[in-house]
Amino acid sequence: MTASRTTSGGSGSSASGSSASGSTGDPPGRDTAAGEPPPAYTPVAKGQFDPRSLTDFQLDELTHRLIGRITRLIRTELRLDRERIGKLRDPRR
């Protein structure tokens, strides 16, 4: 049994060795992207929503609205996971 493990391990290492040697080079898209500047900001047409024009108060308001919804969704997911594994009570509370 040890010989069969060695044989399968040897073929597995040669296969992973060939894939590892192919992945040692940098990805082709990475070299070109590093040398180029990021794309320029395209202005939004008049009358449309521009997120860059939001005030600090508006950003805070948006954050509070999103946090409430996201928190509710996460709590629901956690409760469903506890139900799935059979632990309905959260011991941390």
GUTOR-22113 format. One record per residue (C-alpha): residue number from 1; residue in three letters; z negated, x negated, y negated. Coordinates in nm, 4 decimals, always signed. Layout:
N
{pt NUM, "ala", {Z, X, Y}}
...
//
This chain:
93
{pt 1, "met", {+0.0000, +0.0000, +0.0000}}
{pt 2, "thr", {-0.0659, -0.2858, -0.2336}}
{pt 3, "ala", {+0.2851, -0.4204, -0.1794}}
{pt 4, "ser", {+0.4388, -0.0837, -0.2682}}
{pt 5, "arg", {+0.2319, -0.0699, -0.5850}}
{pt 6, "thr", {+0.3412, -0.4198, -0.6764}}
{pt 7, "thr", {+0.7037, -0.3342, -0.6096}}
{pt 8, "ser", {+0.6916, -0.0153, -0.8160}}
{pt 9, "gly", {+0.4896, -0.1922, -1.0833}}
{pt 10, "gly", {+0.7433, -0.4755, -1.0912}}
{pt 11, "ser", {+1.0364, -0.2405, -1.1372}}
{pt 12, "gly", {+0.8404, -0.0477, -1.3992}}
{pt 13, "ser", {+0.7676, -0.3641, -1.5938}}
{pt 14, "ser", {+1.1281, -0.4746, -1.5874}}
{pt 15, "ala", {+1.2341, -0.1330, -1.7154}}
{pt 16, "ser", {+0.9732, -0.1394, -1.9887}}
{pt 17, "gly", {+1.0613, -0.5007, -2.0638}}
{pt 18, "ser", {+1.4225, -0.4087, -2.1291}}
{pt 19, "ser", {+1.3223, -0.1185, -2.3515}}
{pt 20, "ala", {+1.0726, -0.3376, -2.5331}}
{pt 21, "ser", {+1.3347, -0.6034, -2.6009}}
{pt 22, "gly", {+1.5647, -0.3356, -2.7423}}
{pt 23, "ser", {+1.2924, -0.2104, -2.9760}}
{pt 24, "thr", {+1.1936, -0.5518, -3.1148}}
{pt 25, "gly", {+1.4574, -0.5327, -3.3872}}
{pt 26, "asp", {+1.4024, -0.3277, -3.7000}}
{pt 27, "pro", {+1.5506, +0.0222, -3.7036}}
{pt 28, "pro", {+1.8920, +0.0267, -3.8727}}
{pt 29, "gly", {+1.7928, +0.2837, -4.1355}}
{pt 30, "arg", {+1.4808, +0.0962, -4.2380}}
{pt 31, "asp", {+1.6576, -0.2093, -4.3855}}
{pt 32, "thr", {+1.8880, -0.0038, -4.6053}}
{pt 33, "ala", {+1.6140, +0.2333, -4.7202}}
{pt 34, "ala", {+1.3796, -0.0498, -4.8229}}
{pt 35, "gly", {+1.6374, -0.2087, -5.0561}}
{pt 36, "glu", {+1.7438, +0.1129, -5.2295}}
{pt 37, "pro", {+1.5399, +0.2896, -5.4991}}
{pt 38, "pro", {+1.4122, +0.6410, -5.4261}}
{pt 39, "pro", {+1.6389, +0.9294, -5.5233}}
{pt 40, "ala", {+1.6161, +1.0428, -5.8844}}
{pt 41, "tyr", {+1.4382, +1.3635, -5.9803}}
{pt 42, "thr", {+1.6828, +1.6467, -6.0322}}
{pt 43, "pro", {+1.5660, +1.8879, -6.3025}}
{pt 44, "val", {+1.5234, +2.2543, -6.2193}}
{pt 45, "ala", {+1.7611, +2.4981, -6.3858}}
{pt 46, "lys", {+1.6233, +2.7048, -6.6754}}
{pt 47, "gly", {+1.4385, +3.0146, -6.5713}}
{pt 48, "gln", {+1.3367, +2.8741, -6.2323}}
{pt 49, "phe", {+0.9939, +2.7514, -6.1256}}
{pt 50, "asp", {+0.9269, +2.3833, -6.1937}}
{pt 51, "pro", {+0.6118, +2.2573, -6.0158}}
{pt 52, "arg", {+0.5904, +1.9589, -6.2511}}
{pt 53, "ser", {+0.5202, +2.1914, -6.5441}}
{pt 54, "leu", {+0.1950, +2.3285, -6.3978}}
{pt 55, "thr", {-0.1213, +2.2675, -6.5971}}
{pt 56, "asp", {-0.4387, +2.1299, -6.4405}}
{pt 57, "phe", {-0.5938, +2.4771, -6.4466}}
{pt 58, "gln", {-0.2939, +2.6257, -6.2656}}
{pt 59, "leu", {-0.3075, +2.3504, -6.0029}}
{pt 60, "asp", {-0.6787, +2.4159, -5.9481}}
{pt 61, "glu", {-0.6145, +2.7891, -5.9149}}
{pt 62, "leu", {-0.3351, +2.7297, -5.6634}}
{pt 63, "thr", {-0.5553, +2.4903, -5.4667}}
{pt 64, "his", {-0.8397, +2.7419, -5.4452}}
{pt 65, "arg", {-0.6054, +3.0164, -5.3278}}
{pt 66, "leu", {-0.4510, +2.7953, -5.0597}}
{pt 67, "ile", {-0.7825, +2.6521, -4.9403}}
{pt 68, "gly", {-0.9206, +3.0004, -4.8774}}
{pt 69, "arg", {-0.6240, +3.0994, -4.6614}}
{pt 70, "ile", {-0.6062, +2.7676, -4.4770}}
{pt 71, "thr", {-0.9810, +2.7731, -4.4066}}
{pt 72, "arg", {-0.9568, +3.1243, -4.2640}}
{pt 73, "leu", {-0.6676, +3.0225, -4.0360}}
{pt 74, "ile", {-0.8493, +2.7108, -3.9134}}
{pt 75, "arg", {-1.1689, +2.9074, -3.8418}}
{pt 76, "thr", {-0.9676, +3.1626, -3.6444}}
{pt 77, "glu", {-0.8019, +2.8865, -3.4399}}
{pt 78, "leu", {-1.1379, +2.7227, -3.3686}}
{pt 79, "arg", {-1.2879, +3.0576, -3.2622}}
{pt 80, "leu", {-0.9940, +3.1236, -3.0293}}
{pt 81, "asp", {-1.0342, +2.7766, -2.8781}}
{pt 82, "arg", {-1.4060, +2.8387, -2.8197}}
{pt 83, "glu", {-1.3232, +3.1718, -2.6545}}
{pt 84, "arg", {-1.0609, +3.0030, -2.4378}}
{pt 85, "ile", {-1.3038, +2.7417, -2.3051}}
{pt 86, "gly", {-1.5855, +2.9952, -2.2671}}
{pt 87, "lys", {-1.8189, +2.8814, -2.5455}}
{pt 88, "leu", {-1.8397, +3.1651, -2.7939}}
{pt 89, "arg", {-2.1320, +3.0170, -2.9858}}
{pt 90, "asp", {-2.0859, +2.7180, -3.2133}}
{pt 91, "pro", {-2.3868, +2.4880, -3.1511}}
{pt 92, "arg", {-2.3482, +2.3222, -3.4911}}
{pt 93, "arg", {-2.4650, +2.6335, -3.6787}}
//
